[in-house]
Amino acid sequence: MTEADGKMRVTDVADAEQLFRLIQSIPSPNAEPFKRWLAKVGYERLEEIENPELAAKRMRELYKQKGYSDEWIEKRMRGIAVRDELTEEWKKRGVKEQKEYAILTAEISKATFGMTPAEYKSFKTLENPKDNLRDHMTDLELIFSMLGEASTTEIVRKKDAQGFIHNKKAALEGGAVAGNARRELEEKSGTKVSIRENYKELSENKRKALKKDKSED
C-alpha cells in the first residue's frame, strides 16, 4: 500500500470481520470494552431478528443522529418497505439475487430518472462506493423512486411475471409510469426533480441558511 512518503510498502491488512475476530482473541483487559460492544451489537441483532420493528426503530434513530428530518426519514423508511416488497416478488418469481436484481433496478431507475443508479451517483458526485444513493436523495427523488418500484411490483403481480425476461419488461413499464409522472411534474413546475446536490451538500446549505437567518435576527 502507498505510505505517507509516497512509496509502496508491504502492509498487513484486514477486513471488518477479521478485525472483530482479532479483537475477540486478544487476552488483554484493554480489549474488554471492544468485546462488550461486540456482544451488545450481537445481542441487538438477535433482538431484531425476533422483532423486526426494533431494527426499523434503530434505523430511524441513526438517521436522526445524522441530521435527517423526520419527514425525510419517514419517506426513506417507506421506500425501504416498498423495495423489500418488490424484491420479495422477484425472489418468488425466479429472479436471481444480486446481479439480476441490480439489472432490474437499473432498468427502473433509467426509466424513472433517465439514469442508472451508477450514473445517478456520478451525477451527485458520490465517489465513495459505500455511499447509498437513496441516502442522498431529496424528498421528491425518494417519492419517484418509490413510485417506480411500487408500480413495478403491481405490474409484476397483475401480469404474473415469471423469470428474468418477463420481470425486466415489467421493470421498464413500472419505471415508465414514474418517469412519465416525473416529466409531467417538471413541465408544470418548471423545476427538475433530479438535482446534483447530495445530502451532505444539502445539509451544509441548510446550516448556512439557518446561520444567516440567526445573524439577521
Secondary structure as GFF3:
##gff-version 3
##sequence-region A 1 217
A	DSSP	alpha_helix	16	25	.	.	.	ID=ss1
A	DSSP	three_ten_helix	29	31	.	.	.	ID=ss2
A	DSSP	alpha_helix	32	50	.	.	.	ID=ss3
A	DSSP	alpha_helix	52	65	.	.	.	ID=ss4
A	DSSP	alpha_helix	70	92	.	.	.	ID=ss5
A	DSSP	alpha_helix	99	113	.	.	.	ID=ss6
A	DSSP	alpha_helix	117	123	.	.	.	ID=ss7
A	DSSP	three_ten_helix	133	136	.	.	.	ID=ss8
A	DSSP	alpha_helix	139	159	.	.	.	ID=ss9
A	DSSP	alpha_helix	163	189	.	.	.	ID=ss10
A	DSSP	alpha_helix	199	216	.	.	.	ID=ss11
###
